[in-house]
Amino acid sequence: MKGTNLGEFEELVLLTIAALMEEAYSVAVCDELTKHTGREVKLGVVHAVLNRLEEKGYVKSGLGEATNVRGGRRKRFYTITSGGKATLLKAREQRDQLWSMIPDVVFKGI
Amino acid sequence: MSKKQSISPPPEPPRWATCLLEWYCKPSLFEDLQGDLLEYIERNVESKGMVRAKLIYIVDVLKFFRLYTVQKPQTLKRMNQFYIFGNYVKTSVRSMARNRLFTTINVAGLAVSMSVGLLIIAFVSDLFSYDNFHENKDRTYRLIAKDQRSNGSVMELATTSVKAGVNIREEVPEIENLTIMRRGFDRDVQVADKVIQVGGFWADESFMDVFSFKLLKGNPGTALKEVNSLVLTETTARKLFDDTDVVGRIVKLDTASYQVTGVLEDIPKLSHIRFEALASFATVAAEEPDMDGGFYNWENIYMSHTYMTVKEGSDLAAIQEKLDKISETENAALEGKTIDLFLQPIDEIAVGHHYTNETGSTMNIIALWILIGLGAVVIISACFNYTNLSIARALRRSKEVGIRKVVGASKGQVVAQFLTESVLISLLALVISFGIFLVLKRQFLSLHSFLSNLVSLDLSFNVVLAFAAFAIVTGIVAGLLPAIFFAKIRSLAVLKGASAILSSKRLGLRRGLIVVQYVFSLIFITTTLIGYVQYKGMLSYDLGFSTSNIVNIRLQNNKPEIVEARMAALPEVEQISKSAMVTSLGSTWGTQAKYQEDSGFVWQNGINEQYLPLHRHTLLAGRNFEAKAQSAAETEVIVNEKLLARFNIAQDNVAEAVGEVLTIEGKRLTIIGVVKDFHYETLEDPIEPTVLRYESQPGGYLNVKVNTTDLSATIASLELAWDEIDPVHPMDAKFYDEQIEQAYSQFSVMLKVIGFLAFLAVCIASMGLFGMVVFATETRLKEISIRKVLGAGEGSLIYLLGRGFLWLLGIATAIALPVTYLFFDQVVLAQFAFHAPIGFTELFGGVAVVLVIAFLMIVSQTMKAAGTNPAQILRNE
């Protein structure tokens, strides 16, 4: 696996999973991302990222119960693992550190 | 994994897209991925309409084709199947080892029958490899002449006129090369004081271009160009010179000198053209321009073979049109007949229609199919054994199958398991049958010189491959029915213990198979017996004259009186006569005879005055010929009764025929005697009008009557005498009875083949029946014991167990006997004008033997079962 770094989109997906708690499955993640980022998020892309995150060990998945929708097909729910949480925290920490290094002058007048 | 029906009104996605997804997607990802797509389609149907929703679905399915979704190309699955396969092999071997009797019956039956199959494969392979060494085989053709007379008779010849070849060469531009080969180059070649008889063709210089015979020495372009050139094969060159580097050497043929211009590699066995030497066509064309009715005559279609290669991509129909045009032009000058030309591809020569004047042996395609059919019957019979015994054992195997199915085996896997088992058995049988094949091969080739001349049955890589494929196919055929049967087993019923019902299931099928096996066995064996009796009958049939102790010596151009004088001096020789030909062997010699205004076709033979007494022909009226000088004009003839009937001469009293005059070939011949009808042709043909004409020194045969019983010693002393007169040509002499046997040798070959197959079929059917009887008695052992305890006697038990099988045999007999009888009566013997009636013994003899064997097997097994101590068996309950 190429490092443990999170890509930008990966981070967004991971955050969404964390936010959605028990309801994080591919379509929901897709919808949520569309809502918050305002850009059109393709299912295929989300699916690939979910798969990659699982490979990296940041999320784990399990099939839910069959329901009347989706032609009776079960959903695959994703939950964030502790490794995923640590990575998210680390990413936030790095950013905070960088933010704190920026002198206030830079953003003056915006 | 059961797919639940969607309950909300389902927007149906295109089925093929779903199938595609299922096909490429990893099974672990498939369900939720498809769920996602379905969710989207539901959503899109509302917002964008059905058509676009479906379109998006399809696009999404295609877009999801990514590295991480796609299944690895089955490697894991395959490994899994490999392990399962290993398990199949293991269980198969175990079950084979556990049931030694059944395994032995199956392997032995398959092995003997498959050896026949191997023989047929090697035979067919050889036949279809004929002439393969010619580089341009696919565009090489032979010219066929079809001679149609206005009286309706048609003759198709492998030879054509020289003129046809020459015309085609000039007028058909599609022809690349064309060669004309004249038959009958059969000469004594002399080198120094060594004389050897050599046979071959006169061939022109294109011979080397049309065919791919390899010229080792000499120039292929010019070797056959000049007059008096001779090309030898390696073997012939060695025989003549003890050397192969002989180009430029001079040999003598009769009086002419020939120069050796080339040495060919020996002709491959699988070539329909075989020869020892080729002489240049120019020689015969220059020397004898007017031989046999005009060398370049369009009607002289009897002596020359014409072969050609056509240019690549030529249109055969266009060539045929041009051939038709040539024939049309030439036929305009003919009266009462037409000669048409056709092309025959060279690969249809070895197996195909047998034309008159064929160069080599050909195999009749129908005979080939019959051979294949007979072999197939025997092999299928052995397959039936396997099918029968396997299904009969269902009782024992069904629990295994039940558990396999409960654990998760699919129908396909059960089928695969049982096919593995049957293929294993057939491969095992293949090993044994290969050994049998090697023995059989030698026997087969020695059956008849025709066969050893036609094929060599050598093994090649392809043939061995075909053997393996054949074994696998046989295994599958044998195992298919049992495999399907086991695959259909309902595991629940089996595990509950309902397996007893299983064994009685399919009883009809099993009975049917046994009946079919026995029908074939009985037909085979009865055919053999009837055929044998008929064949013996033919050999000893009263031909109307005596053949015993007569040796016929072919004169081979030696002076009859010289040979006669030398042979007469031998003490063994009692009497000698001379004839132009030997009758009753199938060869004929005909002519036109005219009586008053009536003329008709008659058979003839030229004989001297000793012929009739020596052969003990019966003279009904008149007298025998008297000795006359060779120069004396021919004035007399002796005829048979059929001739009198044909020409309506002296119907009431044969004696009155004497003195009547026949005109034959322009000569007026007085009838001086009438002989009793005798068989001029073989027994296949009716007796026809026949004339015996006087020749004081006919050049055909010497008929030597000997007075000894030591046949080989007689031939040896005749040979010694012969060699004094003609040291070059080996003596060609045979006892008349032997020659008659040879004339019917095709029947003896057929009998041997069918007899062998009959033997195999009976063995296989008997083994199969034996297996079934053993099985039936084993499964009914408890029933037998209870019956015994209740007081049943052994006799009634044997009747109880055996009656089912006896019924089957009865049915088989009832089918087989009438079929065989009708087959012989209506088809085979209808071919013969003369034959003995089908006797009671041969019709029922074979049946009796087979039934006695079957009966003994049934009785011995049931006796064994009936003789067991019931306490032993019932104690376990």
Interface residues (C-beta under 8 A of the other chain):
Chain A: Y25 S26 V27 L43 G44 H47 A48 N51 R52 L63 A66 N68 V69 R70 G71 G72 R73 R74 K75 R76
Chain B: K3 K4 Q5 S6 I7 S8 P10 L29 E31 D32 L33 Q34 G35 D36 L38 E39 Y40 E42 D60 K63 F64 R66 Y68
